[in-house]
Amino acid sequence: MSGADLILGIESSCDDTAVALVARDGTVRAANVARQDHIHADFGGVYPEFASRAHVASILPTIRETLERASAGPEDLRAIGVTRGPGLIGSLLVGLNAAAGLGAAWDVPVIGINHLRGHLRSADLEAEPIALPALVLLVSGGHTLLAHMKSRTDIRILGTTRDDSVGEAFDKVARMLDLGFPGGPALDRLARDGAPSVPFPRPLIQDGLDFSFSGLKSAVARYVEQGADASAEEIAASVIAACVDVLAAKTARALGQVDAVTLVAVGGVAANSQLRDRLQTVARDAGVALRLAPTQWATDNGAMVALAAWDYIEAGQTPPPVGQARLSLEEF
Amino acid sequence: MILIVDLASPNRRVVLADGPVPRRAEELAVKADAAVVLPNAIETALHAEGRVKRDLTCVVANIGPGGLSATRAGVTFANAFAFGLGLPLAAVGYLDLLAREAAYRGLGPALCVKRAANDTAFAALSRDGTVLARRFGRFAEILPALLAAGPTPSAALGVLPPEGDALLPRETMHHPDIASPSESVLAAAAASAALEAGPAFLTPINELSPDFAGGIPA
């Protein structure tokens, strides 16, 4: 048994430079994030060129600090896992080249990971392994999808968004209400003081498993432009209620179509309190267990990337080349 | 032995140098994914020289200005590789390399240029291999200021913006074939930079870098 029992996970697909050291069983030995909120706040969203520049400046210091926190060195590493997409190209290439440079220096294999696969594995971090098969709802700033996870290596997408992700809709509504960036958490906080009194549309709620949130976003924009009667708190509560209704309905429908013993919710929006409450009901009605990604691991992080990399080691798979060529979620 | 990672020049490559003497260069394909090809290129160069990674004493990276993605990839890889091996890091700049190239070739005072987006450019005026002044902006607007900062250049090197030729003084000859520094110049510059190498991580040059954000020095 070698002493190489950790994977260094590197995530730089958007605006956070995230690094973690994770053991085979999902134990996180150290984790570290260099946030960029202050850089993008003036733009009301992530400015890709500045995100990439900030990654270059922060990625090696973040890696060094993570290793120091765990008193770990290259001799402790079984591999390096790094997000290879989807994400912002300029941000991804920083993580990929940092991983490639370290891998070449240390003679450690580098495994490219689909970002969504990382999210789907995040609920297993620092927790008992999820009972499979599972239905996974991924709701984040960049993605909204339902996936059927039969095993860790057999994942099928059941439905995805046709336009905006739910997190993107939250951010854009937050911008309309001048809530600053990032807008999702601010919208969630504001909604706690309001009633969902505005009947915003529930896009595609009756149809299939795909999502669409751009129409909802446009409806809110029109409502605000026309001189909203409702308070900002009521608008926030109404938008979240509409999104939660759609997410819950689709999730319940999917549970009726696939074999699953667990419902898993992951991604930054999975931290939303109303969504968490509603999914409890959906899971209970379907007779499945509910697993929510720990809030700490719900947003982009390096630990989920490292845990997904362990799946390749466990399966004895040859790591995919660490280029920027697309690697789909369903590909393993 | 010094490892030079130069992805900011049009000819992307890694070079191994013994002090100021280039020993081995590995060119990288223009469209190649740096994260994939850099490890192999370094391994190939070391193997060809009968050396191994522990023979390296310093990593030097070209920090640009250059292509955004390529420069960023090269600098990040160099930072990580040097950190991984516990080696000191040093930087060379693309325009300074062109200035050295002009002197190496005996071209006299030179205008060194890297085209950027939207008719802008990074540009420097040099004499005897030393940069006298540098500016970033629309080429047509920064050129008069640069020309006022020193002797009229006899040569223009690098990558000019479209129609940049038409803006050059009559005495200035454009050398479109000199867009990348030679390996000899690269190695000599790297050897000088290595004397001041340290543990600090490098960042690529951009329009906000101090040398370009400020005015022209007197």
Chai-1 contact restraints between the chains, C-beta under 6 A:
chainA,res_idxA,chainB,res_idxB,connection_type,confidence,min_distance_angstrom,max_distance_angstrom,comment,restraint_id
A,V56,B,R72,contact,1.0,0.0,6.0,A-B,restraint_1
A,V56,B,T76,contact,1.0,0.0,6.0,A-B,restraint_2
A,V56,B,T203,contact,1.0,0.0,6.0,A-B,restraint_3
A,A57,B,T203,contact,1.0,0.0,6.0,A-B,restraint_4
A,L60,B,N79,contact,1.0,0.0,6.0,A-B,restraint_5
A,L60,B,F83,contact,1.0,0.0,6.0,A-B,restraint_6
A,L60,B,F201,contact,1.0,0.0,6.0,A-B,restraint_7
A,L93,B,S69,contact,1.0,0.0,6.0,A-B,restraint_8
A,L93,B,A73,contact,1.0,0.0,6.0,A-B,restraint_9
A,V94,B,T76,contact,1.0,0.0,6.0,A-B,restraint_10
A,L96,B,A35,contact,1.0,0.0,6.0,A-B,restraint_11
A,N97,B,A34,contact,1.0,0.0,6.0,A-B,restraint_12
A,N97,B,A35,contact,1.0,0.0,6.0,A-B,restraint_13
A,N97,B,A73,contact,1.0,0.0,6.0,A-B,restraint_14
A,N97,B,T76,contact,1.0,0.0,6.0,A-B,restraint_15
A,N97,B,F77,contact,1.0,0.0,6.0,A-B,restraint_16
A,A98,B,T76,contact,1.0,0.0,6.0,A-B,restraint_17
A,A98,B,A80,contact,1.0,0.0,6.0,A-B,restraint_18
A,A100,B,A35,contact,1.0,0.0,6.0,A-B,restraint_19
A,A100,B,P39,contact,1.0,0.0,6.0,A-B,restraint_20
A,A100,B,F77,contact,1.0,0.0,6.0,A-B,restraint_21
A,G101,B,F77,contact,1.0,0.0,6.0,A-B,restraint_22
A,G101,B,A80,contact,1.0,0.0,6.0,A-B,restraint_23
A,G101,B,F81,contact,1.0,0.0,6.0,A-B,restraint_24
A,L102,B,A80,contact,1.0,0.0,6.0,A-B,restraint_25
A,L102,B,G84,contact,1.0,0.0,6.0,A-B,restraint_26
A,A104,B,P39,contact,1.0,0.0,6.0,A-B,restraint_27
A,A104,B,F81,contact,1.0,0.0,6.0,A-B,restraint_28
A,A105,B,F81,contact,1.0,0.0,6.0,A-B,restraint_29
A,A105,B,G84,contact,1.0,0.0,6.0,A-B,restraint_30
A,A105,B,L85,contact,1.0,0.0,6.0,A-B,restraint_31
A,W106,B,G84,contact,1.0,0.0,6.0,A-B,restraint_32
A,P321,B,V36,contact,1.0,0.0,6.0,A-B,restraint_33
A,V322,B,A35,contact,1.0,0.0,6.0,A-B,restraint_34
A,G323,B,D33,contact,1.0,0.0,6.0,A-B,restraint_35
A,G323,B,V36,contact,1.0,0.0,6.0,A-B,restraint_36
A,Q324,B,D33,contact,1.0,0.0,6.0,A-B,restraint_37
